[in-house]
């Protein structure tokens, strides 16, 4: 019975831990950074190409994402259900109203960078 109890606890612990782990450790520094990406995608993306370009460059520059290739990010975004029909992203114009909108959103939800 101890073996069954241990097995049951181990299986449940693994499933509980999985919920809190970073699902894309090759792309995001931690789960909070991935959660930020999801929040931005669900709440801020209007123009798919421009907005995901901004998310790509800004999250890398803030240290929330690893320096991955544009093609890897585009593939990831497409897998997430937001279709980017491009092979190259563009650096966003820092004076754009959309950028200011994103920056306002980021002020309130920046991940805790002390975990890096």
Phi and psi restraints in degrees (value plus and minus 20) as a CYANA .aco file:
   2 UNK   PHI     -82.6   -42.6
   2 UNK   PSI     -57.0   -17.0
   3 UNK   PHI     -82.9   -42.9
   3 UNK   PSI     -61.3   -21.3
   4 UNK   PHI     -86.5   -46.5
   4 UNK   PSI     -62.7   -22.7
   5 UNK   PHI     -81.7   -41.7
   5 UNK   PSI     -66.4   -26.4
   6 UNK   PHI     -80.1   -40.1
   6 UNK   PSI     -65.0   -25.0
   7 UNK   PHI     -81.2   -41.2
   7 UNK   PSI     -65.2   -25.2
   8 UNK   PHI     -81.3   -41.3
   8 UNK   PSI     -67.5   -27.5
   9 UNK   PHI     -83.9   -43.9
   9 UNK   PSI     -61.2   -21.2
  10 UNK   PHI     -83.3   -43.3
  10 UNK   PSI     -64.9   -24.9
  11 UNK   PHI     -83.4   -43.4
  11 UNK   PSI     -63.6   -23.6
  12 UNK   PHI     -87.8   -47.8
  12 UNK   PSI     -58.4   -18.4
  13 UNK   PHI     -82.7   -42.7
  13 UNK   PSI     -62.0   -22.0
  14 UNK   PHI     -81.8   -41.8
  14 UNK   PSI     -63.8   -23.8
  15 UNK   PHI     -89.1   -49.1
  15 UNK   PSI     -53.9   -13.9
  16 UNK   PHI     -89.5   -49.5
  16 UNK   PSI     -66.5   -26.5
  17 UNK   PHI     -80.5   -40.5
  17 UNK   PSI     -57.0   -17.0
  18 UNK   PHI     -79.1   -39.1
  18 UNK   PSI     -55.1   -15.1
  19 UNK   PHI     -82.4   -42.4
  19 UNK   PSI     -46.2    -6.2
  20 UNK   PHI    -125.2   -85.2
  20 UNK   PSI     -15.6    24.4
  21 UNK   PHI    -111.9   -71.9
  21 UNK   PSI     134.8   174.8
  22 UNK   PHI     -87.2   -47.2
  22 UNK   PSI      96.1   136.1
  23 UNK   PHI     -93.5   -53.5
  23 UNK   PSI     -34.7     5.3
  24 UNK   PHI    -154.0  -114.0
  24 UNK   PSI      48.1    88.1
  25 UNK   PHI     -86.0   -46.0
  25 UNK   PSI     -36.7     3.3
  26 UNK   PHI     -97.9   -57.9
  26 UNK   PSI     -40.9    -0.9
  27 UNK   PHI    -127.0   -87.0
  27 UNK   PSI     -67.9   -27.9
  28 UNK   PHI    -126.6   -86.6
  28 UNK   PSI     125.0   165.0
  29 UNK   PHI     -87.1   -47.1
  29 UNK   PSI     -51.0   -11.0
  30 UNK   PHI    -181.7  -141.7
  30 UNK   PSI     158.0   198.0
  31 UNK   PHI     -85.7   -45.7
  31 UNK   PSI     -55.5   -15.5
  32 UNK   PHI     -80.8   -40.8
  32 UNK   PSI     -58.9   -18.9
  33 UNK   PHI     -86.9   -46.9
  33 UNK   PSI     -60.1   -20.1
  34 UNK   PHI     -82.8   -42.8
  34 UNK   PSI     -62.9   -22.9
  35 UNK   PHI     -80.5   -40.5
  35 UNK   PSI     -56.8   -16.8
  36 UNK   PHI     -82.9   -42.9
  36 UNK   PSI     -64.8   -24.8
  37 UNK   PHI     -77.2   -37.2
  37 UNK   PSI     -67.0   -27.0
  38 UNK   PHI     -80.8   -40.8
  38 UNK   PSI     -63.3   -23.3
  39 UNK   PHI     -82.1   -42.1
  39 UNK   PSI     -66.2   -26.2
  40 UNK   PHI     -81.0   -41.0
  40 UNK   PSI     -65.5   -25.5
  41 UNK   PHI     -79.7   -39.7
  41 UNK   PSI     -64.3   -24.3
  42 UNK   PHI     -99.9   -59.9
  42 UNK   PSI     -45.0    -5.0
  43 UNK   PHI    -134.9   -94.9
  43 UNK   PSI     -38.4     1.6
  44 UNK   PHI    -140.2  -100.2
  44 UNK   PSI     -41.2    -1.2
  45 UNK   PHI     -96.6   -56.6
  45 UNK   PSI      98.7   138.7
  46 UNK   PHI    -136.5   -96.5
  46 UNK   PSI     -75.7   -35.7
  47 UNK   PHI    -117.0   -77.0
  47 UNK   PSI      84.8   124.8
  48 UNK   PHI     -72.7   -32.7
  48 UNK   PSI     -70.7   -30.7
  49 UNK   PHI     -84.7   -44.7
  49 UNK   PSI     -73.1   -33.1
  50 UNK   PHI     -85.5   -45.5
  50 UNK   PSI     -63.6   -23.6
  51 UNK   PHI     -90.5   -50.5
  51 UNK   PSI     -60.2   -20.2
  52 UNK   PHI     -92.0   -52.0
  52 UNK   PSI     -49.0    -9.0
  53 UNK   PHI     -81.2   -41.2
  53 UNK   PSI     -66.2   -26.2
  54 UNK   PHI     -82.5   -42.5
  54 UNK   PSI     -67.1   -27.1
  55 UNK   PHI     -77.5   -37.5
  55 UNK   PSI     -64.7   -24.7
  56 UNK   PHI     -77.7   -37.7
  56 UNK   PSI     -75.8   -35.8
  57 UNK   PHI     -88.7   -48.7
  57 UNK   PSI     -60.3   -20.3
  58 UNK   PHI     -91.0   -51.0
  58 UNK   PSI     -62.4   -22.4
  59 UNK   PHI     -88.0   -48.0
  59 UNK   PSI     -51.8   -11.8
  60 UNK   PHI     -90.3   -50.3
  60 UNK   PSI     -65.2   -25.2
  61 UNK   PHI     -86.6   -46.6
  61 UNK   PSI     -50.3   -10.3
  62 UNK   PHI    -103.1   -63.1
  62 UNK   PSI     -27.6    12.4
  63 UNK   PHI      64.6   104.6
  63 UNK   PSI      -2.6    37.4
  64 UNK   PHI    -109.4   -69.4
  64 UNK   PSI     -41.6    -1.6
  65 UNK   PHI    -144.2  -104.2
  65 UNK   PSI     130.3   170.3
  66 UNK   PHI     -92.7   -52.7
  66 UNK   PSI     141.2   181.2
  67 UNK   PHI     -97.5   -57.5
  67 UNK   PSI      66.0   106.0
  68 UNK   PHI    -118.1   -78.1
  68 UNK   PSI     147.1   187.1
  69 UNK   PHI     -94.7   -54.7
  69 UNK   PSI     136.7   176.7
  70 UNK   PHI     -78.9   -38.9
  70 UNK   PSI     -61.6   -21.6
  71 UNK   PHI     -84.8   -44.8
  71 UNK   PSI     -56.5   -16.5
  72 UNK   PHI     -86.3   -46.3
  72 UNK   PSI     -60.6   -20.6
  73 UNK   PHI     -86.1   -46.1
  73 UNK   PSI     -63.8   -23.8
  74 UNK   PHI     -80.1   -40.1
  74 UNK   PSI     -63.3   -23.3
  75 UNK   PHI     -82.0   -42.0
  75 UNK   PSI     -62.9   -22.9
  76 UNK   PHI     -81.1   -41.1
  76 UNK   PSI     -67.4   -27.4
  77 UNK   PHI     -80.0   -40.0
  77 UNK   PSI     -63.5   -23.5
  78 UNK   PHI     -82.6   -42.6
  78 UNK   PSI     -58.6   -18.6
  79 UNK   PHI     -85.2   -45.2
  79 UNK   PSI     -46.7    -6.7
  80 UNK   PHI    -102.2   -62.2
  80 UNK   PSI     -21.4    18.6
  81 UNK   PHI      75.3   115.3
  81 UNK   PSI     -14.7    25.3
  82 UNK   PHI    -128.7   -88.7
  82 UNK   PSI      82.7   122.7
  83 UNK   PHI     -96.9   -56.9
  83 UNK   PSI      99.9   139.9
  84 UNK   PHI    -127.3   -87.3
  84 UNK   PSI      91.1   131.1
  85 UNK   PHI    -113.0   -73.0
  85 UNK   PSI      48.6    88.6
  86 UNK   PHI    -176.7  -136.7
  86 UNK   PSI     142.7   182.7
  87 UNK   PHI    -133.0   -93.0
  87 UNK   PSI     -26.1    13.9
  88 UNK   PHI    -166.0  -126.0
  88 UNK   PSI     115.4   155.4
  89 UNK   PHI    -113.3   -73.3
  89 UNK   PSI     140.5   180.5
  90 UNK   PHI    -134.8   -94.8
  90 UNK   PSI     127.5   167.5
  91 UNK   PHI     -86.5   -46.5
  91 UNK   PSI     110.4   150.4
  92 UNK   PHI     -92.7   -52.7
  92 UNK   PSI     132.3   172.3
  93 UNK   PHI     -96.7   -56.7
  93 UNK   PSI      99.4   139.4
  94 UNK   PHI     -87.4   -47.4
  94 UNK   PSI     -33.0     7.0
  95 UNK   PHI    -114.6   -74.6
  95 UNK   PSI     -18.3    21.7
  96 UNK   PHI     -87.8   -47.8
  96 UNK   PSI     124.3   164.3
  97 UNK   PHI     -82.6   -42.6
  97 UNK   PSI     -55.3   -15.3
  98 UNK   PHI     -83.4   -43.4
  98 UNK   PSI     -59.5   -19.5
  99 UNK   PHI     -83.7   -43.7
  99 UNK   PSI     -63.1   -23.1
 100 UNK   PHI     -81.1   -41.1
 100 UNK   PSI     -58.0   -18.0
 101 UNK   PHI     -82.9   -42.9
 101 UNK   PSI     -65.9   -25.9
 102 UNK   PHI     -81.7   -41.7
 102 UNK   PSI     -65.8   -25.8
 103 UNK   PHI     -81.1   -41.1
 103 UNK   PSI     -58.5   -18.5
 104 UNK   PHI     -81.9   -41.9
 104 UNK   PSI     -61.5   -21.5
 105 UNK   PHI     -85.7   -45.7
 105 UNK   PSI     -59.9   -19.9
 106 UNK   PHI     -86.6   -46.6
 106 UNK   PSI     -48.4    -8.4
 107 UNK   PHI     -78.3   -38.3
 107 UNK   PSI     -53.3   -13.3
 108 UNK   PHI    -113.6   -73.6
 108 UNK   PSI     -35.9     4.1
 109 UNK   PHI    -149.9  -109.9
 109 UNK   PSI       0.3    40.3
 110 UNK   PHI     -81.6   -41.6
 110 UNK   PSI     114.4   154.4
 111 UNK   PHI     -84.6   -44.6
 111 UNK   PSI     136.2   176.2
 112 UNK   PHI     -90.0   -50.0
 112 UNK   PSI      89.6   129.6
 113 UNK   PHI    -100.2   -60.2
 113 UNK   PSI     -25.0    15.0
 114 UNK   PHI     -89.6   -49.6
 114 UNK   PSI     -32.2     7.8
 115 UNK   PHI    -104.8   -64.8
 115 UNK   PSI     -25.8    14.2
